[in-house]
Amino acid sequence: MTRALKRFALTGSVAIGLAAIVFACVVGAAWAHGVQGKDAAFVAGSSGPQIIPFLYLGAKHMVTGYDHLLFILGVIFFLYRLTHVAIYVTLFSIGHSITLLAGVLGDIHVNPYLVDAVVGLSVAYKAFDNLGGFVRLFGFQPDLRGAVFGFGLVHGFGLATKLQDISLSPDGLVTNMLAFNVGVELGQLIALSAMLLLIIWWRMRKNFEGQAVVANAVLLCAGFLLTQYQLIGYFMERGA
């Protein structure tokens, strides 16, 4: 087998593997995203400050929130300096912290299907940006910092809608929501560390550039699949 064929086979294998992982994430997000089961029962039945449990729930929700993690992956994909990673992740964190707390504590309700549809679009947006789509098709590069912060606001409402599905006790609500938000940040830090280690290792491989194009194409498709799923849910809900 020639070197070109080997490279093509390897890139194809990576594409299939990435597609399988992203498909599992999309299916998981569709069926398991949110506070459910025993966690939902605990939240509904809790009263008063419950700092440690809500820290745990926040971290668990972020680690299993595949749509949020896919967006973060897209954001850090081509960031080579830890200072840049810190800046963009901080902007995202500030954005989703504002709307998570405002949504729950301020009782601001947004349709969860529409919010999650935009969350899916955020994944597609960043993958499209990573592929150079804006420059090639439209001749300009959007402000990435503003986009990350803006999508962070949307992701925060996505987090808030999951909690608003549950009857939250007003006793200790502020403390519990602050704990939940800190837990979200801890979960994000854990997931971010794992993704950074993976990407750093990946960049040392000879075929990274070609595989990066495939990976972002898969992310682009995943974002549109997530959006489509949520829009179907929205129109089905309206038609019910």
N, C-alpha and C positions, 0 to 999 in steps of 0.2 A: 504493500500500500504506500503511495507517495505521501510526502509530507503534507501536501495540500489536502489530500483525501483524509488523512488522519486529523488534520485541523478541522475540516468540515464535520467529520464524525464526532469529534469531541464537542464542537460547538452545538451540534444537533443534540447530543446527549445532555448537555447543559440546558438547552432550551426545553427539552422534554422534562428534565428534572425540575426546573424552575416552574414550568407550567403546572406540573403535578402538585408542587408545594403551594403555589398560588391558588390553584383550584381547591385544594383542601382548605386553605384559609378562607376563600370565598364561601364555600359550603359551611365551614365552621362559623363564620360571621353570620350567615343567614339563619342558622339553626340554634346557635348557642350564645350569640351576642346579647348581653344584657345581664341584669341581676335576677337570677331565677332560682327555683328550687328552695333548698334549705337557706341559702343566702337571702333570698327575698323574704322568706318566712321570718328570719331573724331580724331583718331591717324593719319589717312591718310590726313585729312584736316588741321591738326595743323601745325603751323609754329612759331618758336621762343620758348623760354623757357616756359614750361607749368608745373610747379613743382607740384602743388596740384593735377591736374587731373591725372598726371602720377603716383603720389604716390597712388592715389585711384585705378588706373588700376592695378598697381603692386600687391597691397594687395588683390584686387578682384581676380586676376588671381591665386594667390597662394591658397586662401581660396577655390576656385572652382577647383583647380588642384588636383583631387582625386588621381592620380598616385603618385604625390609628397607626399601627406599627408599619403597615405598608407605606403610608404617607411619610413617616419618619425615615424609613429606608430610602425612599426616593430623595428626601431632602439631603441626607448625608452621603449619598452614593458617590458624588464627585467632590466632596469636601476633604481636602488633604491636610488641613491644619486643625488641631484640636481647638484652637481659639475660635475658628469659624464654626466648628460643630457646636461649641458652647453658645455662641451668639444666636445661631438659628434655632437650636433646641430651646434656649431660654425664651426667645420670642414666641415660639409655639406654646411653651408652657404658660407664659403670661396670658396669652390669648385664651387658651382653654380653661385656665383657672378663673378668669374674669366671668366668662359666661356659664361655667359650671356653677359657681357660687351665686351669680345673679339669677340664673334660671331657677335654682331650687329655693334659695332664700327669698328672692323677689317674686316668686311664683309666676315666672314668665314662661308661658307655654308656647311651644313651637311644634308643628306636626313632625313626629319622629321620622316618618318615611321621607319627607322632603329634606329634613336635616341630614339624614344618612345618605340620601341621594347626592347631596352636595359634598359630603365626606368622600363618597366614591369618586366624584368628579375631581376632588383634590388630589387623589392618587393618580388619576389619569393626567391631570394638569402637570404635576411634577415630573412624571415619566416623559410626557411630551416635551417639557422644558429640557430634561436631561438629554433627549435625542436631538436637541437643537431645533425643534419644530418652529418656535416663534421667530427665530432669526431667519431661518430658511424660507418659511412661508409668508411671514408678515414683515420681515426686515427690521424687527426691533426686539429688545430683550426686556421683559417686564421686571419690575423691582421685586427681586426675590424675597427680600426682608419683609416688605409689605404684604406679599402673597402668603408667606408662612405665618405671619401674625394674623392676617385676615382669616385664613383657613383654621388657625388655632381657635379663633372665636367660634367658628362653626362646629369644630370638633367638641368644644366645651358644651355647646347646646346638645350635641349628640350624647355626651355623658349625662347631662342633666335629665334628658328625656327618659333614660333608663331608670333613674331614681324616682322620677315623677309618676312612673307607672305603679309605684308602691305607696301605700299610705304611711307617710313619715310622721312620727310623733313630734310636735313642736317642742317638747321637753328635751333640751340638750341638742336641738337641731343644729345650731350654729357650730357648736363644738364638734359634733359628729361630721358635719360637712367639711369643716376645716381638716379634720383627721382623714376623711375620705380623699380630699384633694391632695394632701401630703402623701397618702398612699399611692395615688395615681402617679405622682412625681417619682416616688421610689420604684414603682413598677416600670415606669418609663426608663429610669436610669439603668435598671437591670437589663431590660430588653435592648437599650441602646448600647450598653457595654458588649453584649453578645454580638450584636450586629456589626459594631466597629471592629471587633476582633476578626470576625468572618471576612469583612471587606478588606481589612489590612492584609490578611493572608491571601485573599483572592487577587489583590492587586500585584502580588509578587509572582503570579502565574504568567506565563508568556502570552497566553491567549486572552488576557483580561479585556482588552479593548473590544475585540469582536464579541466576546461573551457579554460585555456590558451593554452593547446595543440590543442583543437578544433579551437580556434581563429586563431592560426598560421597556421593550416592546411587550413583554409579558405583563409587566406592571401596568402598562397603558390599557391592555385588554382587561386586566383584573379590575381596574378602576371603573371601566365602562360596564362590566358585568355587575359590580356592586351597585352602581347607579341604576341599571336596568331592573335589578331585583327589587330595589326600594320603590321605584316608580310603579312597578307592577303592583306591589303591595298597596301603594297610595290609591291607585285607581280602583283596585278591587275593594278597598275600604269604602271609597266614595260610592261605589255601585251597590254595596251591600244594603 
